[in-house]
């Protein structure tokens, strides 16, 4: 003779849920759970099975844990086992709260190994995310040989399945793939009571023990599963819970709308106390209502929670505006990624973060490994490898400006001088907007003596014809127009110019001769640039060159010196050099007296800004950096 076994099936208790921010509602959820446990003890059932979502959160408060342990301890005293699975609300990454209760002897966690209740074997499957349902592994279920010959088998799950109206998992598929015959599947996650038969197996939802939303209008319940020689029987038991009261008030015209609403509320004065009240206002939309005033009136009548909804038809709103459309979230994500125009690295990061196969704890490691693989696959030595930069619009530049400009597509660089006095303020190369292909040399206005030439034009091309044409065509890829390979002659000429310029001219005639020599020397060096090769020769030196971005101005420039020495220092240097001046009248090429020897003595950074600053500018090796 088969022994009769009775199992209480409950689910979705959502302990700790502070609904509507009310502490009273949090206590209501515990009271409903206590009612279920009390009935189990009174009926002396053989076991209590919980089908997931014991807690509303994966991080319940200490108060919630203590109260739950207190309720479960009553079952332990009555020698009634409590078995459960993990729901989607309470699921943690590793150790679950059920594991804690199992260590304390208050509960048992169901899995692929059966828990025996008499001659009934109970299995369990924790909540499976929707994206992982097709990948679920049905292997691993244990079927001990010691099971009784007529052993009944139950499977507990927490999924949306038929008879739910919006199933994520097919019951027939589960029953077909199980390695054992399931007499019944006890479900959780759907908060309404349901019962259907799929093949030879019963599939049932017990419903939630408390209302989690206003849409759950049916009474709350749990189920009793009775297994005997006559078969399997499922019965439903309802639970007394707090009243949810729904009131409808219609407003006609614009006169005295509050009186009409309060009149509808007064018809339910006996039901309002200690109830959760939902008031729907319908009718004419002409008057403006204050929801807070209506809610205060409901609370004054004893309502625990008051919620007001304005369901009146709004005039002047097109019907299509209030239509609701649902789109595929995966398609929306794909469209957003396409709009963002991510590169390969960005797509890899997005794929790793949204992949259901990568645990959260391994997102950083997996992303790093994938990106390293991408970088290793790139051949940076490939001559065709380039980085494309967005093109900026070419703006015309005044060729008479004291700062030279080369308009390039999306790239601007500036070479700044940190030396002392320089006789050359800037060298202006050809601008695309300039009508002539010439280079202009100018002197600083502070050092330009009276009578000196204003500017001298170099009739020869500047050597950037191809680069200028590319800029004019708004090329999308930035390519360097020229490259400095060696420039010994340029550096030697500049050294001579700088040494000659250490002596301050004392007369207009002397000043004119020095200015002429400066202009002639630099003109000769610039004229060496050929338009075909686009190569500027420059001397090799170990002096640093600093580059700075000047994207707002849109040109490359050789900046003027940071400071100009005072006339007193220039005069002292000129007098010292005058004593050593050769008879033939040529300027001495020796180092000025006022310049310290850098090879034997290091000049501190702070000294460079004072009177000890040399009047001779530093030499720059442009070829090492461009």
Order of alpha helices (4+ residues) and beta strands (2+ residues): beta-alpha-beta-alpha-beta-alpha-beta-beta-beta-beta-alpha-beta-beta-beta-beta-beta-beta-alpha-alpha-beta-alpha-beta-alpha-alpha-alpha-beta-beta-beta-beta-alpha-beta-alpha-alpha-beta-beta-beta-alpha
